Amino acid sequence: MARSTVAIIGGGPAGCVAGLTLHKLGHDVTIYERNRFPRYRIGESLLPGTMSILNRLGLQEKIDAEDFVKKPSATFLWGQDQAPWTFSFAAPKVAPWVFDHAIQVKREVFDKLLLDEARNRGIVVHEETPVTGVDLSRPDRVLLTIRPGEQTSQVESDFVIDAGGSGGPIVRQLGVRRYDEFYKNFAVWSYFKRKDPFEGDLKGTTYSITFEDGWVWMIPMKGDLYSVGLVVDRSKSAEVRQAGADTFYRSTLAKCAKAVDLLAGAEMVDEVRIVHDWSYDTEVFSADRFFLCGDAACFTDPLFSQGVHLASQSAVCAASAIDRITHHQDETDAVHAWYNRTYREAYEQYHEFLASFYTFASFTEPDSEFWRKRRITESDDERLSRKKWFEKLAHDGQESGVTLTGFRDRASTMISIGRHQRQQLSDEFTEAELNAARVRWISDLTARLNSITRLRWTGSKVILKPHYRVEPMSFRLGPGAILSNEDDLDMNQYSMDEVTRQVFQDLAEEEFGYKTLVKRLGAVGRQELSTQLVLRLMEAGLLTGYDSDGGRVTVQGRLHFGGVGVEYEV
């Protein structure tokens, strides 16, 4: 059986998940970590999708033993005078690896758990060993320069994964980082001694709370600690320099009355920390014999806690890609194309999701520099010139008559589904009280879909386009196919087969309605997936619906992003 040697730069979640996945797939792995664990890191709030990956890698027992705080949801006091709303992680357990919760962790504990497990399984781990250079010039191997002490040395591997965080050496060396012009924020945070004030369905939830100058995160952690951070505009850095981090933090936090109320006079028990320049991506995520994972590749914003999940997801994908290339060298270019596309789309999905919520809040908060800069209303917003989701939104708006000023409605739909029945946070809140709003949303969505009497396929041909999928248990990357048209427009969320393709080819030729399409999909075994297929194809621009009067039917699906629900990317 073919094996590759893989060097991993960085022993954080991205590096460890990549290493554990590669080890599971039968490859030889060495991790080079510049620090000695445990070491401090921010990024304490996880998503259910991360739990799923770790569960399938066999870490559940050790995670449970740490007794981390269970995170059932994320709760938002988002927008002035808005009732609280909760993004619940509740999901039907359609597979053993689907989770309805995440955890809140101390990263020094969590990260050490992962690194220790990697070492225990036979992965070679070198701590206090920074990688100072990477030679990517050779076609058949990679040469790393490492410095385990005072002396440097060189090591070879077949592939390298840079999971070294924002300071990863490959990105610096290649000069491919691009800073984001929309999320020009920085964070200031510390910790408070505070017992979770709730015992019901809000116990363990993360809070995100808007105020005039930005927003506040509050994360309950083991040992009655709360991580409390301010996210403010980068222009505030001058005030930090003038007043000092501690004074700035205390005075700015005091402006957020709802956060102050939740803290209820709790004592600050740690120093104040700052991080900036966190929003960026890279021109390329992989090529030849290197892969970028986690913060080495990209990061958007801490809202919705996607950092560790995007790191873990990319790590699995990079490991699976290396395994596929090792066994099928003739597919190298296709595998890199898959990795670059899926990673960028996952990143952009978060980017779009967050931009909608920022835009929504900007119309409710007092006029301030922070919220003016977080509002999207124009189709020529230069800050978003590189984002495909924005180009598509602007283009679709021109065709459908939907203006960008309505972009905030995409967030308001999600908010309405999770809105509490009380104006204030209360232990009386239960997950069940969200059911009525969910039913209303589903009923409205169903009514809109059922009103479609004619579906038009974009183009004249329905094509099965080669694609890849990561198998959920083995983590092997395998070939598959997705629906596409002759102009290479496609929808890659679901693997398709010839009989399903033929249903859509019939639609392209006959242009029948939604109900007829559902029946035909049911006849070929796609009944349960039919609604999601239609919604995703409409989002991708491959399907357009019209009612009996010939009017275009606009269907606002639920905003979605990776790591929650039942449709995990890996």
LINNORBEL-V221559 format. One record per residue. N is the residue number from 1. OMEGA is omega in degrees with one decimal (none if undefined). BURIAL is b if it has 24 or more other ideal C-beta (glycine too) atoms within 12 Angstrom, else e. D_CENTER is the distance of its C-alpha to the mean C-alpha in whole Angstrom. Layout:
n=N omega=OMEGA burial=BURIAL d_center=D_CENTER
n=N omega=OMEGA burial=BURIAL d_center=D_CENTER
//
This chain:
n=1 omega=-178.3 burial=e d_center=34
n=2 omega=177.9 burial=e d_center=32
n=3 omega=173.9 burial=e d_center=31
n=4 omega=169.9 burial=b d_center=29
n=5 omega=-175.0 burial=b d_center=29
n=6 omega=174.1 burial=b d_center=25
n=7 omega=179.2 burial=b d_center=25
n=8 omega=177.6 burial=b d_center=22
n=9 omega=179.2 burial=b d_center=22
n=10 omega=-177.4 burial=b d_center=20
n=11 omega=175.5 burial=b d_center=20
n=12 omega=-177.9 burial=b d_center=17
n=13 omega=-180.0 burial=b d_center=14
n=14 omega=-179.1 burial=b d_center=13
n=15 omega=-178.3 burial=b d_center=17
n=16 omega=179.0 burial=b d_center=18
n=17 omega=175.9 burial=b d_center=16
n=18 omega=-179.8 burial=b d_center=17
n=19 omega=179.9 burial=b d_center=20
n=20 omega=178.7 burial=b d_center=21
n=21 omega=178.1 burial=b d_center=19
n=22 omega=178.5 burial=b d_center=22
n=23 omega=177.3 burial=b d_center=25
n=24 omega=-179.3 burial=b d_center=24
n=25 omega=172.5 burial=b d_center=25
n=26 omega=-178.2 burial=e d_center=28
n=27 omega=-179.7 burial=b d_center=27
n=28 omega=-170.9 burial=b d_center=29
n=29 omega=171.3 burial=b d_center=26
n=30 omega=178.3 burial=b d_center=27
n=31 omega=176.4 burial=b d_center=24
n=32 omega=-177.5 burial=b d_center=26
n=33 omega=-174.8 burial=b d_center=24
n=34 omega=-177.2 burial=b d_center=26
n=35 omega=171.0 burial=b d_center=26
n=36 omega=179.0 burial=e d_center=28
n=37 omega=1.3 burial=b d_center=26
n=38 omega=175.4 burial=e d_center=25
n=39 omega=-174.7 burial=e d_center=24
n=40 omega=170.3 burial=b d_center=22
n=41 omega=170.6 burial=b d_center=19
n=42 omega=-177.3 burial=b d_center=16
n=43 omega=-166.7 burial=b d_center=13
n=44 omega=-173.5 burial=b d_center=15
n=45 omega=-173.4 burial=b d_center=12
n=46 omega=177.6 burial=b d_center=10
n=47 omega=-179.3 burial=b d_center=9
n=48 omega=-179.8 burial=b d_center=11
n=49 omega=175.8 burial=b d_center=9
n=50 omega=176.3 burial=b d_center=10
n=51 omega=-179.7 burial=b d_center=14
n=52 omega=179.3 burial=b d_center=14
n=53 omega=-178.0 burial=b d_center=14
n=54 omega=177.0 burial=b d_center=16
n=55 omega=-178.3 burial=b d_center=18
n=56 omega=174.3 burial=b d_center=19
n=57 omega=174.0 burial=b d_center=20
n=58 omega=-177.4 burial=e d_center=22
n=59 omega=-171.9 burial=b d_center=21
n=60 omega=-177.0 burial=e d_center=21
n=61 omega=-178.7 burial=e d_center=25
n=62 omega=176.1 burial=b d_center=24
n=63 omega=179.6 burial=b d_center=21
n=64 omega=-177.8 burial=e d_center=24
n=65 omega=-180.0 burial=e d_center=26
n=66 omega=177.0 burial=b d_center=25
n=67 omega=174.3 burial=e d_center=25
n=68 omega=177.0 burial=b d_center=21
n=69 omega=178.0 burial=b d_center=21
n=70 omega=-178.6 burial=b d_center=19
n=71 omega=-176.7 burial=b d_center=17
n=72 omega=-168.7 burial=b d_center=17
n=73 omega=168.0 burial=b d_center=15
n=74 omega=-175.8 burial=b d_center=14
n=75 omega=-172.4 burial=b d_center=17
n=76 omega=164.8 burial=b d_center=18
n=77 omega=-161.4 burial=b d_center=21
n=78 omega=-178.0 burial=b d_center=20
n=79 omega=-177.8 burial=b d_center=23
n=80 omega=177.4 burial=b d_center=26
n=81 omega=176.4 burial=e d_center=28
n=82 omega=174.8 burial=b d_center=25
n=83 omega=176.5 burial=b d_center=26
n=84 omega=171.9 burial=b d_center=23
n=85 omega=-173.3 burial=b d_center=20
n=86 omega=172.1 burial=b d_center=18
n=87 omega=-175.2 burial=b d_center=15
n=88 omega=176.4 burial=b d_center=16
n=89 omega=-179.2 burial=b d_center=14
n=90 omega=-179.0 burial=b d_center=18
n=91 omega=176.4 burial=b d_center=17
n=92 omega=-177.2 burial=e d_center=20
n=93 omega=-177.4 burial=e d_center=21
n=94 omega=175.9 burial=e d_center=21
n=95 omega=-177.4 burial=e d_center=21
n=96 omega=-175.6 burial=e d_center=21
n=97 omega=176.4 burial=b d_center=18
n=98 omega=-176.3 burial=b d_center=16
n=99 omega=176.7 burial=b d_center=16
n=100 omega=178.5 burial=b d_center=16
n=101 omega=171.9 burial=b d_center=16
n=102 omega=178.5 burial=b d_center=14
n=103 omega=171.8 burial=b d_center=16
n=104 omega=-170.2 burial=b d_center=16
n=105 omega=161.4 burial=b d_center=18
n=106 omega=-172.0 burial=b d_center=20
n=107 omega=178.7 burial=b d_center=18
n=108 omega=178.0 burial=b d_center=22
n=109 omega=-177.2 burial=b d_center=22
n=110 omega=-177.5 burial=b d_center=19
n=111 omega=178.2 burial=b d_center=19
n=112 omega=176.6 burial=b d_center=23
n=113 omega=-179.0 burial=b d_center=22
n=114 omega=-178.0 burial=b d_center=20
n=115 omega=177.4 burial=b d_center=22
n=116 omega=179.7 burial=b d_center=26
n=117 omega=176.3 burial=b d_center=25
n=118 omega=179.6 burial=b d_center=24
n=119 omega=-178.9 burial=b d_center=27
n=120 omega=-179.0 burial=e d_center=29
n=121 omega=175.0 burial=b d_center=28
n=122 omega=175.5 burial=e d_center=30
n=123 omega=179.2 burial=b d_center=27
n=124 omega=-178.6 burial=b d_center=29
n=125 omega=175.6 burial=b d_center=28
n=126 omega=174.8 burial=b d_center=29
n=127 omega=-176.8 burial=b d_center=28
n=128 omega=-178.1 burial=e d_center=30
n=129 omega=179.3 burial=b d_center=29
n=130 omega=172.0 burial=b d_center=28
n=131 omega=-174.3 burial=b d_center=27
n=132 omega=179.4 burial=b d_center=29
n=133 omega=179.1 burial=b d_center=29
n=134 omega=177.8 burial=b d_center=28
n=135 omega=-178.4 burial=b d_center=31
n=136 omega=-171.4 burial=b d_center=29
n=137 omega=-176.1 burial=e d_center=32
n=138 omega=-177.5 burial=e d_center=33
n=139 omega=-171.8 burial=e d_center=33
n=140 omega=-177.8 burial=e d_center=33
n=141 omega=177.8 burial=b d_center=31
n=142 omega=179.6 burial=b d_center=30
n=143 omega=-179.9 burial=b d_center=31
n=144 omega=171.1 burial=b d_center=30
n=145 omega=-177.9 burial=b d_center=32
n=146 omega=179.9 burial=b d_center=31
n=147 omega=-178.5 burial=e d_center=33
n=148 omega=179.3 burial=e d_center=34
n=149 omega=177.6 burial=e d_center=36
n=150 omega=-175.4 burial=e d_center=39
n=151 omega=174.8 burial=e d_center=39
n=152 omega=175.9 burial=e d_center=37
n=153 omega=-178.7 burial=e d_center=37
n=154 omega=178.4 burial=e d_center=35
n=155 omega=-179.2 burial=b d_center=33
n=156 omega=171.7 burial=b d_center=32
n=157 omega=177.0 burial=b d_center=30
n=158 omega=-179.7 burial=b d_center=29
n=159 omega=174.3 burial=b d_center=25
n=160 omega=172.4 burial=b d_center=23
n=161 omega=175.6 burial=b d_center=20
n=162 omega=175.3 burial=b d_center=19
n=163 omega=-173.3 burial=b d_center=16
n=164 omega=177.5 burial=b d_center=18
n=165 omega=-176.1 burial=b d_center=16
n=166 omega=178.5 burial=b d_center=17
n=167 omega=-179.1 burial=b d_center=20
n=168 omega=-171.2 burial=b d_center=20
n=169 omega=-175.0 burial=b d_center=23
n=170 omega=179.5 burial=b d_center=22
n=171 omega=177.8 burial=b d_center=21
n=172 omega=-176.4 burial=e d_center=23
n=173 omega=-177.5 burial=b d_center=26
n=174 omega=-179.2 burial=b d_center=25
n=175 omega=-173.9 burial=e d_center=24
n=176 omega=-179.7 burial=b d_center=21
n=177 omega=177.9 burial=b d_center=19
n=178 omega=-178.3 burial=e d_center=18
n=179 omega=-175.2 burial=b d_center=18
n=180 omega=-178.4 burial=b d_center=16
n=181 omega=-178.2 burial=e d_center=19
n=182 omega=-177.4 burial=b d_center=17
n=183 omega=178.8 burial=b d_center=15
n=184 omega=-177.6 burial=b d_center=19
n=185 omega=163.7 burial=b d_center=18
n=186 omega=-174.7 burial=b d_center=19
n=187 omega=174.9 burial=b d_center=19
n=188 omega=-174.2 burial=b d_center=22
n=189 omega=173.6 burial=b d_center=22
n=190 omega=-175.5 burial=b d_center=24
n=191 omega=-179.9 burial=b d_center=25
n=192 omega=174.0 burial=b d_center=27
n=193 omega=-173.9 burial=e d_center=29
n=194 omega=175.2 burial=b d_center=29
n=195 omega=177.5 burial=e d_center=29
n=196 omega=-175.1 burial=b d_center=26
n=197 omega=-176.1 burial=b d_center=28
n=198 omega=179.4 burial=b d_center=27
n=199 omega=-177.4 burial=e d_center=28
n=200 omega=-174.8 burial=e d_center=27
n=201 omega=173.9 burial=b d_center=24
n=202 omega=-179.0 burial=b d_center=23
n=203 omega=178.1 burial=b d_center=23
n=204 omega=-177.9 burial=b d_center=20
n=205 omega=171.7 burial=b d_center=18
n=206 omega=177.7 burial=b d_center=16
n=207 omega=170.4 burial=b d_center=18
n=208 omega=-168.6 burial=b d_center=17
n=209 omega=179.7 burial=b d_center=20
n=210 omega=170.7 burial=b d_center=21
n=211 omega=-170.1 burial=b d_center=24
n=212 omega=-173.8 burial=b d_center=26
n=213 omega=-178.2 burial=b d_center=25
n=214 omega=177.0 burial=b d_center=21
n=215 omega=-176.2 burial=b d_center=19
n=216 omega=168.3 burial=b d_center=20
n=217 omega=174.2 burial=b d_center=17
n=218 omega=-174.0 burial=b d_center=19
n=219 omega=177.3 burial=b d_center=18
n=220 omega=-176.0 burial=b d_center=21
n=221 omega=179.2 burial=b d_center=22
n=222 omega=-179.5 burial=b d_center=24
n=223 omega=178.7 burial=e d_center=28
n=224 omega=175.0 burial=e d_center=28
n=225 omega=171.0 burial=b d_center=25
n=226 omega=169.2 burial=b d_center=23
n=227 omega=-175.5 burial=b d_center=21
n=228 omega=-175.8 burial=b d_center=21
n=229 omega=175.0 burial=b d_center=20
n=230 omega=172.2 burial=b d_center=21
n=231 omega=-174.1 burial=b d_center=18
n=232 omega=-178.5 burial=b d_center=21
n=233 omega=-177.0 burial=b d_center=22
n=234 omega=178.7 burial=b d_center=23
n=235 omega=179.8 burial=e d_center=27
n=236 omega=-177.6 burial=b d_center=27
n=237 omega=178.0 burial=e d_center=27
n=238 omega=177.8 burial=e d_center=31
n=239 omega=178.1 burial=b d_center=31
n=240 omega=-179.8 burial=b d_center=30
n=241 omega=-177.1 burial=e d_center=32
n=242 omega=-174.5 burial=e d_center=35
n=243 omega=-172.3 burial=e d_center=35
n=244 omega=-174.9 burial=e d_center=33
n=245 omega=-176.1 burial=b d_center=30
n=246 omega=-179.4 burial=e d_center=31
n=247 omega=178.9 burial=e d_center=33
n=248 omega=-178.2 burial=b d_center=30
n=249 omega=-177.2 burial=b d_center=28
n=250 omega=-176.4 burial=e d_center=30
n=251 omega=-179.8 burial=e d_center=32
n=252 omega=176.5 burial=b d_center=28
n=253 omega=-179.2 burial=b d_center=27
n=254 omega=178.3 burial=e d_center=30
n=255 omega=-177.8 burial=b d_center=30
n=256 omega=-171.6 burial=b d_center=27
n=257 omega=-177.7 burial=e d_center=29
n=258 omega=176.0 burial=b d_center=27
n=259 omega=177.8 burial=b d_center=25
n=260 omega=178.2 burial=b d_center=29
n=261 omega=179.8 burial=e d_center=30
n=262 omega=179.1 burial=b d_center=27
n=263 omega=173.0 burial=b d_center=28
n=264 omega=176.7 burial=e d_center=32
n=265 omega=-178.9 burial=e d_center=34
n=266 omega=-177.8 burial=b d_center=32
n=267 omega=173.4 burial=e d_center=33
n=268 omega=-170.4 burial=e d_center=30
n=269 omega=-179.5 burial=e d_center=31
n=270 omega=178.2 burial=e d_center=29
n=271 omega=176.1 burial=e d_center=29
n=272 omega=-179.4 burial=b d_center=27
n=273 omega=-177.7 burial=e d_center=24
n=274 omega=170.7 burial=b d_center=23
n=275 omega=-179.5 burial=b d_center=20
n=276 omega=-179.6 burial=b d_center=19
n=277 omega=-176.1 burial=e d_center=18
n=278 omega=-174.0 burial=b d_center=15
n=279 omega=-175.2 burial=b d_center=13
n=280 omega=166.2 burial=b d_center=14
n=281 omega=179.3 burial=b d_center=13
n=282 omega=-179.4 burial=b d_center=16
n=283 omega=-178.9 burial=e d_center=18
n=284 omega=-179.4 burial=b d_center=18
n=285 omega=176.3 burial=b d_center=16
n=286 omega=175.2 burial=b d_center=18
n=287 omega=175.5 burial=b d_center=22
n=288 omega=-175.2 burial=b d_center=25
n=289 omega=177.0 burial=b d_center=25
n=290 omega=175.3 burial=b d_center=22
n=291 omega=174.9 burial=b d_center=18
n=292 omega=-179.6 burial=b d_center=16
n=293 omega=173.2 burial=b d_center=13
n=294 omega=-175.6 burial=b d_center=10
n=295 omega=174.7 burial=b d_center=12
n=296 omega=-177.1 burial=b d_center=15
n=297 omega=-173.5 burial=b d_center=13
n=298 omega=171.0 burial=b d_center=11
n=299 omega=179.9 burial=b d_center=9
n=300 omega=-169.3 burial=b d_center=9
n=301 omega=-176.8 burial=b d_center=10
n=302 omega=178.2 burial=b d_center=10
n=303 omega=-177.8 burial=b d_center=10
n=304 omega=164.0 burial=b d_center=8
n=305 omega=-174.1 burial=b d_center=8
n=306 omega=-170.6 burial=b d_center=4
n=307 omega=-177.0 burial=b d_center=7
n=308 omega=-179.9 burial=b d_center=8
n=309 omega=178.5 burial=b d_center=6
n=310 omega=176.2 burial=b d_center=5
n=311 omega=-178.0 burial=b d_center=9
n=312 omega=179.5 burial=b d_center=10
n=313 omega=179.8 burial=b d_center=9
n=314 omega=179.9 burial=b d_center=10
n=315 omega=176.9 burial=b d_center=13
n=316 omega=-178.5 burial=b d_center=14
n=317 omega=178.8 burial=b d_center=14
n=318 omega=179.0 burial=b d_center=16
n=319 omega=179.7 burial=b d_center=18
n=320 omega=178.9 burial=b d_center=19
n=321 omega=178.3 burial=b d_center=19
n=322 omega=178.2 burial=b d_center=22
n=323 omega=-179.1 burial=b d_center=24
n=324 omega=179.9 burial=b d_center=24
n=325 omega=179.8 burial=b d_center=25
n=326 omega=-177.5 burial=b d_center=28
n=327 omega=-177.2 burial=b d_center=29
n=328 omega=-175.5 burial=e d_center=29
n=329 omega=179.5 burial=e d_center=30
n=330 omega=-179.9 burial=e d_center=31
n=331 omega=-174.0 burial=e d_center=27
n=332 omega=-177.4 burial=b d_center=26
n=333 omega=-179.5 burial=e d_center=25
n=334 omega=179.9 burial=e d_center=24
n=335 omega=176.4 burial=b d_center=21
n=336 omega=178.3 burial=b d_center=20
n=337 omega=177.2 burial=b d_center=20
n=338 omega=-177.5 burial=b d_center=17
n=339 omega=-180.0 burial=b d_center=15
n=340 omega=-178.9 burial=b d_center=15
n=341 omega=-175.4 burial=b d_center=14
n=342 omega=179.5 burial=b d_center=12
n=343 omega=-178.9 burial=b d_center=10
n=344 omega=179.6 burial=b d_center=11
n=345 omega=176.6 burial=b d_center=10
n=346 omega=178.1 burial=b d_center=6
n=347 omega=-177.6 burial=b d_center=6
n=348 omega=177.0 burial=b d_center=9
n=349 omega=174.2 burial=b d_center=7
n=350 omega=-177.5 burial=b d_center=5
n=351 omega=179.5 burial=b d_center=9
n=352 omega=-179.7 burial=b d_center=11
n=353 omega=-177.8 burial=b d_center=10
n=354 omega=-179.7 burial=b d_center=10
n=355 omega=178.5 burial=b d_center=13
n=356 omega=-179.2 burial=b d_center=15
n=357 omega=174.5 burial=b d_center=15
n=358 omega=179.4 burial=b d_center=16
n=359 omega=178.8 burial=b d_center=19
n=360 omega=-176.8 burial=b d_center=20
n=361 omega=-176.8 burial=b d_center=20
n=362 omega=178.7 burial=b d_center=22
n=363 omega=-178.4 burial=b d_center=25
n=364 omega=-178.2 burial=b d_center=26
n=365 omega=175.0 burial=b d_center=26
n=366 omega=-179.9 burial=e d_center=29
n=367 omega=179.6 burial=e d_center=29
n=368 omega=-178.5 burial=b d_center=28
n=369 omega=-177.8 burial=e d_center=27
n=370 omega=-172.9 burial=b d_center=23
n=371 omega=173.7 burial=b d_center=23
n=372 omega=-178.2 burial=e d_center=25
n=373 omega=-177.4 burial=b d_center=22
n=374 omega=-178.0 burial=b d_center=19
n=375 omega=176.4 burial=b d_center=21
n=376 omega=179.2 burial=b d_center=21
n=377 omega=-174.4 burial=e d_center=24
n=378 omega=-178.5 burial=e d_center=25
n=379 omega=179.3 burial=e d_center=25
n=380 omega=179.8 burial=e d_center=26
n=381 omega=-174.2 burial=b d_center=23
n=382 omega=179.3 burial=e d_center=24
n=383 omega=-175.0 burial=e d_center=21
n=384 omega=-173.1 burial=b d_center=18
n=385 omega=-178.2 burial=e d_center=21
n=386 omega=-172.8 burial=b d_center=18
n=387 omega=-179.0 burial=b d_center=16
n=388 omega=-178.9 burial=e d_center=16
n=389 omega=-178.8 burial=b d_center=15
n=390 omega=176.9 burial=b d_center=17
n=391 omega=-179.8 burial=e d_center=20
n=392 omega=179.8 burial=b d_center=20
n=393 omega=-179.9 burial=b d_center=20
n=394 omega=-179.7 burial=b d_center=23
n=395 omega=179.9 burial=e d_center=24
n=396 omega=178.7 burial=b d_center=24
n=397 omega=178.5 burial=b d_center=25
n=398 omega=-178.1 burial=e d_center=28
n=399 omega=-172.7 burial=e d_center=29
n=400 omega=-176.9 burial=b d_center=28
n=401 omega=177.6 burial=e d_center=30
n=402 omega=-177.1 burial=e d_center=26
n=403 omega=-179.9 burial=e d_center=26
n=404 omega=176.1 burial=b d_center=23
n=405 omega=177.0 burial=e d_center=25
n=406 omega=-179.0 burial=b d_center=24
n=407 omega=-179.1 burial=b d_center=20
n=408 omega=-178.8 burial=b d_center=20
n=409 omega=178.4 burial=e d_center=21
n=410 omega=174.7 burial=b d_center=18
n=411 omega=-176.6 burial=b d_center=16
n=412 omega=175.2 burial=b d_center=20
n=413 omega=179.1 burial=b d_center=20
n=414 omega=-178.7 burial=b d_center=17
n=415 omega=-178.4 burial=b d_center=19
n=416 omega=179.3 burial=b d_center=22
n=417 omega=-176.1 burial=b d_center=20
n=418 omega=-174.0 burial=b d_center=20
n=419 omega=177.4 burial=b d_center=23
n=420 omega=179.0 burial=b d_center=25
n=421 omega=179.4 burial=e d_center=29
n=422 omega=-178.1 burial=e d_center=30
n=423 omega=-179.0 burial=e d_center=29
n=424 omega=173.9 burial=e d_center=29
n=425 omega=-176.8 burial=b d_center=27
n=426 omega=176.7 burial=e d_center=29
n=427 omega=175.6 burial=e d_center=29
n=428 omega=178.7 burial=e d_center=31
n=429 omega=173.0 burial=b d_center=27
n=430 omega=177.1 burial=b d_center=26
n=431 omega=-175.4 burial=b d_center=23
n=432 omega=-176.5 burial=e d_center=26
n=433 omega=176.2 burial=b d_center=27
n=434 omega=-174.0 burial=b d_center=24
n=435 omega=-177.6 burial=e d_center=25
n=436 omega=179.3 burial=e d_center=28
n=437 omega=178.0 burial=b d_center=25
n=438 omega=180.0 burial=b d_center=23
n=439 omega=178.9 burial=e d_center=26
n=440 omega=-179.7 burial=e d_center=27
n=441 omega=179.9 burial=b d_center=24
n=442 omega=179.3 burial=e d_center=24
n=443 omega=178.8 burial=e d_center=28
n=444 omega=179.0 burial=e d_center=27
n=445 omega=-179.8 burial=b d_center=25
n=446 omega=-180.0 burial=e d_center=27
n=447 omega=179.5 burial=e d_center=30
n=448 omega=179.1 burial=b d_center=29
n=449 omega=-179.2 burial=b d_center=28
n=450 omega=179.2 burial=e d_center=32
n=451 omega=-179.6 burial=b d_center=33
n=452 omega=179.2 burial=b d_center=32
n=453 omega=178.2 burial=e d_center=35
n=454 omega=175.5 burial=b d_center=34
n=455 omega=179.3 burial=b d_center=31
n=456 omega=174.6 burial=b d_center=31
n=457 omega=178.8 burial=b d_center=30
n=458 omega=-175.3 burial=b d_center=29
n=459 omega=-179.0 burial=b d_center=32
n=460 omega=-176.7 burial=e d_center=34
n=461 omega=171.8 burial=e d_center=33
n=462 omega=-171.1 burial=b d_center=30
n=463 omega=169.7 burial=b d_center=29
n=464 omega=-175.3 burial=b d_center=27
n=465 omega=179.8 burial=b d_center=25
n=466 omega=179.6 burial=e d_center=25
n=467 omega=177.6 burial=b d_center=21
n=468 omega=174.0 burial=b d_center=20
n=469 omega=173.2 burial=b d_center=18
n=470 omega=178.2 burial=b d_center=17
n=471 omega=-168.2 burial=e d_center=19
n=472 omega=-177.7 burial=b d_center=18
n=473 omega=-178.8 burial=e d_center=21
n=474 omega=-174.6 burial=e d_center=22
n=475 omega=175.3 burial=b d_center=19
n=476 omega=177.2 burial=b d_center=21
n=477 omega=-178.1 burial=b d_center=20
n=478 omega=179.8 burial=b d_center=23
n=479 omega=176.7 burial=e d_center=24
n=480 omega=179.8 burial=e d_center=23
n=481 omega=179.1 burial=b d_center=24
n=482 omega=179.4 burial=b d_center=22
n=483 omega=-179.1 burial=b d_center=24
n=484 omega=172.7 burial=b d_center=25
n=485 omega=-175.0 burial=b d_center=28
n=486 omega=177.7 burial=e d_center=30
n=487 omega=176.7 burial=e d_center=28
n=488 omega=171.3 burial=e d_center=25
n=489 omega=-174.6 burial=b d_center=23
n=490 omega=175.0 burial=b d_center=21
n=491 omega=-169.4 burial=b d_center=19
n=492 omega=-178.0 burial=b d_center=17
n=493 omega=-173.9 burial=b d_center=15
n=494 omega=173.1 burial=b d_center=18
n=495 omega=-176.9 burial=b d_center=21
n=496 omega=176.8 burial=b d_center=24
n=497 omega=-173.6 burial=e d_center=28
n=498 omega=-177.5 burial=e d_center=31
n=499 omega=176.8 burial=e d_center=33
n=500 omega=176.7 burial=b d_center=29
n=501 omega=-177.6 burial=b d_center=30
n=502 omega=176.3 burial=e d_center=33
n=503 omega=-178.7 burial=b d_center=32
n=504 omega=173.3 burial=b d_center=30
n=505 omega=175.3 burial=b d_center=33
n=506 omega=179.0 burial=e d_center=36
n=507 omega=179.7 burial=b d_center=34
n=508 omega=-177.0 burial=b d_center=34
n=509 omega=-173.6 burial=e d_center=37
n=510 omega=-178.5 burial=e d_center=38
n=511 omega=175.9 burial=b d_center=36
n=512 omega=-172.7 burial=b d_center=36
n=513 omega=-176.0 burial=b d_center=34
n=514 omega=-177.1 burial=b d_center=31
n=515 omega=178.0 burial=e d_center=33
n=516 omega=178.8 burial=e d_center=35
n=517 omega=179.7 burial=b d_center=32
n=518 omega=179.1 burial=b d_center=30
n=519 omega=-178.8 burial=e d_center=34
n=520 omega=176.0 burial=b d_center=34
n=521 omega=176.8 burial=b d_center=30
n=522 omega=-178.7 burial=e d_center=32
n=523 omega=178.8 burial=e d_center=35
n=524 omega=174.0 burial=e d_center=33
n=525 omega=-178.3 burial=e d_center=31
n=526 omega=-175.5 burial=b d_center=27
n=527 omega=-175.8 burial=e d_center=28
n=528 omega=-175.6 burial=e d_center=25
n=529 omega=-167.9 burial=b d_center=23
n=530 omega=-178.3 burial=b d_center=25
n=531 omega=179.1 burial=b d_center=23
n=532 omega=178.0 burial=b d_center=20
n=533 omega=-179.4 burial=b d_center=21
n=534 omega=-179.0 burial=b d_center=23
n=535 omega=-178.2 burial=b d_center=20
n=536 omega=177.6 burial=b d_center=18
n=537 omega=176.3 burial=b d_center=21
n=538 omega=177.2 burial=b d_center=22
n=539 omega=-178.5 burial=b d_center=18
n=540 omega=-179.5 burial=b d_center=19
n=541 omega=-179.9 burial=b d_center=22
n=542 omega=178.2 burial=b d_center=24
n=543 omega=173.0 burial=b d_center=26
n=544 omega=-177.7 burial=b d_center=28
n=545 omega=178.6 burial=b d_center=29
n=546 omega=178.2 burial=b d_center=33
n=547 omega=-174.7 burial=e d_center=35
n=548 omega=177.3 burial=e d_center=39
n=549 omega=-179.2 burial=e d_center=40
n=550 omega=178.8 burial=e d_center=38
n=551 omega=179.5 burial=e d_center=35
n=552 omega=178.7 burial=b d_center=31
n=553 omega=178.0 burial=b d_center=29
n=554 omega=-179.3 burial=b d_center=26
n=555 omega=178.8 burial=b d_center=24
n=556 omega=176.9 burial=b d_center=21
n=557 omega=179.3 burial=b d_center=18
n=558 omega=174.5 burial=b d_center=16
n=559 omega=-176.9 burial=b d_center=13
n=560 omega=173.8 burial=b d_center=10
n=561 omega=-173.4 burial=b d_center=6
n=562 omega=172.0 burial=b d_center=5
n=563 omega=176.7 burial=b d_center=6
n=564 omega=-178.9 burial=b d_center=9
n=565 omega=-177.0 burial=b d_center=12
n=566 omega=-176.7 burial=b d_center=14
n=567 omega=178.1 burial=b d_center=13
n=568 omega=177.8 burial=b d_center=11
n=569 omega=178.0 burial=b d_center=10
n=570 omega=none burial=b d_center=12
//
